[in-house]
């Protein structure tokens, strides 16, 4: 579980997005048979992991947009 800091800076959000892009680029060249362990869903295949990250990121972006409204 990750807890946010008391103060969230715009710069920190952009740094996190850059870091996410870096990690996704690192995963893409891995073999299709690669698996990743998720603390709730257990072992996920590479394609499942990429899809999960896409959905999860969109979910968080929606929350940010709702807060900004």
C-alpha positions in Angstrom: 0.0 0.0 0.0 1.3 3.5 -0.9 0.3 6.6 1.1 0.5 10.0 -0.6 2.5 12.8 1.0 0.8 15.6 2.8 1.6 18.0 0.0 1.4 16.8 -3.6 3.4 19.0 -6.0 2.6 19.2 -9.7 6.3 18.5 -10.4 6.1 15.3 -8.4 3.2 14.1 -10.5 5.1 14.7 -13.7 8.2 12.9 -12.3 6.0 9.9 -11.5 4.6 9.9 -15.0 8.1 10.0 -16.5 9.2 7.2 -14.2 6.1 5.1 -15.3 7.0 5.6 -19.0 10.5 4.5 -18.3 9.3 1.3 -16.6 6.8 0.5 -19.3 9.5 0.8 -22.0 11.7 -1.5 -19.9 8.9 -4.2 -19.8 7.9 -4.1 -23.5 11.1 -5.9 -24.8 10.8 -8.7 -22.3 9.6 -12.1 -23.6 5.8 -12.7 -23.9 6.2 -15.5 -21.3 7.3 -13.0 -18.6 5.1 -12.8 -15.5 4.8 -10.2 -12.8 3.5 -10.6 -9.2 0.7 -8.4 -8.1 -0.1 -8.2 -4.4 -3.9 -8.8 -5.0 -4.2 -10.5 -8.4 -1.2 -12.8 -8.0 0.8 -13.7 -11.1 0.0 -11.7 -14.2 1.2 -12.4 -17.7 3.1 -9.6 -19.4 0.1 -8.6 -21.6 -2.2 -8.7 -18.5 0.3 -6.5 -16.6 0.5 -3.9 -19.3 -3.3 -3.8 -19.6 -3.7 -3.5 -15.8 -1.2 -0.6 -15.8 -3.2 1.1 -18.5 -6.5 0.7 -16.7 -5.0 1.6 -13.3 -3.3 4.7 -14.6 -6.5 5.9 -16.4 -8.4 5.4 -13.1 -5.9 7.6 -11.2 -6.0 10.3 -13.9 -9.7 10.3 -13.7 -9.5 10.9 -9.9 -7.0 13.7 -10.5 -9.3 15.3 -13.0 -12.3 15.0 -10.7 -10.3 16.7 -7.9 -9.3 19.5 -10.3 -12.9 20.2 -11.2 
